[in-house]
Amino acid sequence: MKKTLLAGVALAMTMACAPAIARDYVIHAGHLIDGINPGERSQVSIVVHDDQITAVQDGFVTPAGTEVIDLSQGTVMPGLIDAHVHLTLDLTKGNALLQSVTHSSYDETLDGVGNARLTLLAGFTSVRDVGGDTAVVVALKRAQKAGTIAGPRMWVSGSILSPTGGHGDPANGFDPALTKPGWQDGIVDGPDEAVKKVREHFRDGVDLIKIVPSGGVASVGDDPQAQLMTDAEIKAVVDTAHTLHLPVAAHAHGAQAIDHASAIGVDSIEHGSFATPTSYAIMKQHGTYLVPTLIAGATVVEFAQKHPELLGPSMAEKAMAVGPIMAKNLYAAWKAGVKIAFGTDAGVYHHGQNGREFELMVKAGMPVADVLRSSFTGAANLIGESRIGAIRPGAFADIVATDKDPMTDITELQRVRFVMQGGRVVKDHGEPRI
């Protein structure tokens, strides 16, 4: 029955969302931010064949057999990349604890389809999904790649690896007699369990591993300042994942968890709220990325102030402590030379509003050019895919455009007017084509 239902859903989505056959295009860009070089170029032609960029030429040229896309009055950029989303989650829909026991994996799948579309239309052509039901997010990734659903390219972690009672333990706050299938999928207590879970996730088709060495905000009872995974557990995950060529993302708010996870070898610190100058030195030494998620911090503070009923026990108090310091942390990390990858924690706020993160990063003091690079080369390098985050021959034809220049008005990235993904136009003049 379950397989039959899923097959029916897949068929319906295929009929509704299958993309048109790609054509040959030349994009006339009035201004170009290519994601590689500093500054901008004016009057540039970008030649697209099938799903790739084949040439980037000065001046407006029209090779034989190409269809012109006139963006001569706009600013053209690589498709935006968000390195921290949760496509199957939306905490803004109501009480988080109630959702967790009334929302099925079928609900999550269909929510993920809708949220993926919203994310793509916002100009984010690639994302790293760092926490969701493993089978669901792997299926979404495969469906997007096959053209069955419209959405960003996805690199997924599946279920978060967490110690019992940690930030990623879905049973937190509930009667111990209450459980759901899958609630134990990410629980690791001890190095041996950590090794096995990484291997199972690899077998199930993930692209990276997400761990939660510290407590978190949107969870009941755990302390964001505390390191809840042991060094031995973190090392077991990192060693096993890297052997399998899987990067490791570490949700970490407290300084001890940040410092230890970075020194052990995780590839990124997500949030990093209570980092110190020592933390930045360790991260810089080991090449660890910070994924700042400022919009998530701002959103949970707003929830705590206006709608505490949407948050579970202890969440509002933690939100008020963590949210206000995240912007200061980003600026301090950037100033210290820590590598930054753009990420928002979509799902904590409404999907499709990812572009607000750019504005918050600039307000935090990070230069506009560096903020943009964090969503181009920063996020692409963290993901490990050289064909995204840049407009150059051989890259995917993932291209967005705004009416005005985001270098002078960063809020333009909240109003992306044109989106091409893999050579297919999915939004034009602000109107969806999917």
N, C-alpha and C positions, 0 to 999 in steps of 0.2 A: 504493500500500500504506500509506504513512504517513498520508495523508488518511483512508483507510478505518479505520485503527486509531484515530485521534483521534476520528473520528465515533462509533465504537463506545464509546469511553471517555466521550464527552460524553453519549451516550444513557443509559448506565448511571448516570452521576451525576445526570442529570435525573430519572430514575425514583426514585432513592434520596433525593434531597435537595430536590425541588421543594417550596417552602413552601406552607402552607395560605393560603387567601384571608384577607386582613386583615379584622378586624371593628372595631366601635366599642367602645372601652373607656373607663372612668374608673378611674384609679389613685388609691387613697386612700393618701397618703404620710404616715407618722407624723412623719418629719422630712425636709426637703427642702434639699439643696444644689443650687441651680439653675445653678451655673457662671457666673453673671453678677454677682449681688450678694454682698457680704461677709456672713458669718454664715449662719444656718440659719433656716428657717421650720418651724413645727409645724402639723400637721393641714391638709394641702393636697390638693386634688383636681386631677389632671392629666387633661384630656380628650383622647382620641386618636381621630382619624378616619382610616382607611386608614393611610398611612405618616407622618402629620404630627400634631403637637400643635396642637390648636385653641384650648385655653383652659387657664389655670392659675388656680385659684380658692381662696380661703381657705375652710377648713372642709371637711367631708366631704359632698359633694353627689353625686347620682346622676341625671344627665340621662336623659330617656326614651330607651329603645332602646340604652342602653349596658350592657356587662357590667362588673361591678365586679372589679377586682384589688385584693385587700386586702393592702397593705403598711403598714398602720397601726402595726405594731410595729417597722418597719425604717427605715433611712435610704436615701432615694432620690436618685439623681444622674444627670447626663447619662451616656450611654455613654462609656466611657473611650477615649482616643485615644493610640496609640503612634506617634510620628513617626519611628521608626527600627527597622524589622524587615527580615528576610530570610526570607520564607515558604518558599522552596525550599531553604534551607540548614539543616543541623544538624551542627555541628562536634562534638557530643557523641557521635555515632554511631561514631566511630573515627578513624583516621589521616586527617588532612585531605588530604594529598597523594594518598593511595591513593583516597579518595573522588572526587577530581577527575578521575581517569582510569578509574574503574570505574562511575561514575554517569552515566547518559544523561539527555537532556532529557526522556524519558518518565518516568524515575525522579523527576526534579525536579518534573514536573507533578503526579504522584500524591502525592509528599511535600507539595507545596504545598497540595493539596486537604485533606489530613489536618491540616496545620499551621494552615491557615486556620480550620478548625472548632475546633481547640483554643484558638486565639486569641479567637474569638468567645465561646466558652463561658467564658473567663476574664473576660469583661466588656468586651473591647476591640472596640467596634463599628465603629471606623475605624482604618486604619493607613496609614503611608507606607512602602512597600517600596522601599528605597534600594540595590538591587543584586541583580540576577538576570538570567538569560537573558531577553532582551527579549521574544521571541515567547512564552515561557512565562508571564511575569508579566503581560503584556498580556492573554493568553488567560484567566488566572485572574481578573483584574479584570473582564473582560467576562462571564465565567461567573457571578461573584458578582452582578454588577449584573442579569443576566438571571434570577437565581434558580436557576440550574443547580447551583451548589454553595453550601454554607453557609460563610460567612466574613465578616470585616469588610469595610466599604467600603474600597476600595483606591485609593491614588494611587501610581503606580509610576514608577521611574526607568529600568528596563531595565538593560542592562549599564553598569558603571561606566566612566567615561572616565579613562584612565590613560596616562602615558607608558610607553614600552617599559622594562621592568625595574622599574616602579613597583608600588605596593601592589595595583593592579587588573590586573596582567599575569598571566594564568593560567599562562603558561609558566615563571614563576619557579621555579627549583629542579629543572627537568627537563632531560634530554638535549635539546639544541637540535634534534635530528632528530624529536623527539616533538611532535605537535600534534594538535588536534582542531578540527573545524569550529566556528566561533564564537569561538575564542580571540582572534581579531583584531578582534572586533566593537567593542571599546571602546578600542583602542589609538590614541592621538593623539600625534604628534610634530610640533610646529609649529602655528602658528595656522590655517593653511589646512585641515589635517586636523581640527583642533578644530571649525571652522565646519561642515565637511561632516558630521562625526559627529553634531553636535547636530541638524542638519537631517534626517539619516536617522532618528534617534531620534524626532523629532517626527512624521515621516511614518509611523513604525511604531506610534504610538499612546501614547507615554509622557506623563506628566503633569508631570514635573520632570526635571532633569538632575543626576546625581551625579558629582562629580569627586574625585580623590584628589591634591591638591597636595603632600601630605607622604607619607612612608613610613608603614607600618602595623605592626600586631602579628602578625596571622594571615596572614603572607606571608613568603616566604623572602628574606633578604638585604638588604632595603631598610631604610633608617634612618628611624624615626619622627620624629626631630628635623630631618631634612633637607627642604628645599623641592625637590621633584623636578619639578614643573611650572613652567615659566617664567611670569613675569607676563604676557607676550604671549599665551601659550596660555590662561591663566585668563581674561584679558580677552576673547579671542575667543569662549570658551564663554559667558561672562556676557552679552556684547552680543548674541550670536546668540539665546541662550535667551530673554532678556528681550524681544527683538523678537517672538519667537513666543509670548510670554506663558507661558513655562515658568520656574518658580523654579529656583534652583541651590543644591544642597546640597554642601558641601565637607568631606570627611573631612580633618581636619588635627589632628595631634598637636603638632608643633613650633611655636614662637612665630613664626618668620618666615613660615611658610605661613599661620598664622592671621591675622597682621597684614596680609599682602599680599592674601590672598583677601578679607578683610573690607573693606579699603579699595577694592578693585577692584569690589566690589558683590555678592558671593554673598549668598544669603538666610539661610543657616545654616551654622554650624560644627558638625560632628559630632565628638564626643569632646573636642577642645580641650585635651588633657592638659597641655601645657607652656606654657599661656598665662601672660602676665605682666600686671602692672597696665597697661602700655602697650597690650597686646592688648585688655583690657576697655574701655579708653577708646576705642579704634578701633571695637570692636564696638558700643558704646553710641552713638557718633557716627553710625554708618551704619545703626543699627537691626538689626544682625545677631543672629540667635538663636543660643543655645548649646543643643545637644541632647546631654546629658551622658553617657548610657549607662553608669551606674555598675555595673549588674549584669554587664555584659560585662567590665569591668575586674576585678571580683571573681571572675568565672568563670575568666578566663584565668590569674589568679594561682593559683587552686585547681588548674587543670590542670597548670600548670608545676611545682607542688609535689608533686602526687600522681600525675599521669599524663603526664609529659613525653613519653612515647612517642606520645601522641596529637597532638603538635605537631611540625611540620617543623623543619629546621635553623634555628637562631637565634630561633625563635618563643618558646621558654621564657624565654630571656634577656631578650627585649624585653618579655614579659608581666610579668616581675618588676620591670622598670623603670617601666612605664607604669601598671599597675593600681593600685598603692597611692596614686598622687597624684591620681587622678581625682576622689575625693570632696572633697579640699581645693580643687581647681580649681572645682568646682561652687559651693561655699560662697563662695569669693572672687569668682566671677563674679556670683552673686546679690547679694552685698554691694555690688558696684560698680555695680549697676543694669542689668546685662545682661539682656536678655529670655531667658527659659528656656522651652523646649518639651520636654515629656516624651518620652523615647525610650530604648529599652532595648538595641538590637542583637540582638533575638531571632534565634536561629539560631546564635549563639555559645554560648547556653545552651538548655535545653529549651524548646520552644514551650509556651505556656500558663502559664508562670510569670512573665509580664510584671509582675504586681502586686508582685513583690519590689522593683522599682525604687523604689516609693513609700517603702518602709521605709528603703532605703539613702539616699535623698535627705533624709529627716528626720534620720537618724543623722548625716548630713554637716553638719547645722546649719540647713537651710532650713526655715522655718516650714511647718506642715502646710497651712495655707490656701493658701500660695503654691505648695506642691507640687501640691495638687489643681488649682489654676488652670493649672498648666503642662500638665496633661493635658486641660483643658477649653479655655479661651479661648487659652492659649498655643499648643497644638498646632493648634487650629482656625485661628487666624490665620496660622500658618506655612503650613499647607496651602492656605489661601485659600478655605475653605468656611464660610460663615456659618450654615449649617443644622445644623452639628454642634457638640458641646461646650457646649450650653446647653439648658435646659428653659424654653421660651417658645413662645408661639403662632407658627406658621410654621416652627419647627425640625422636623427629622426626629424621629420618635418612637423615638429611640435612648435607652433608659433602663435603668439598672442599680440594684440595691438590695443592701444588706448587712443582716445581722441587727443588728449593733451600729454605733455611730457611728464612722466612720474619723477624725473630728476628735479623738477621744479615744484611739483605737487604730487606727493607720494600717495594721496588719497585716490588718484586716478586708478590705482590697482584694485580699488573696490568697484570700479566701473569698467571692467574689461569689455571692449566692444566687439572684438574679433577673436575667434579661437579656431585654430587648425590643429588637429592631432593626427599624426601619421599620414599627412597629405590629404585629409578629409576635413572640410570646413564644417564645424559643428555649431558655430555661432557667427553671425554676420550682421553688422550694424545693430548690435545689441539684441538681435532676435535669434532664438534657438533654431537649429536645423535638425535637432534630434528629439 
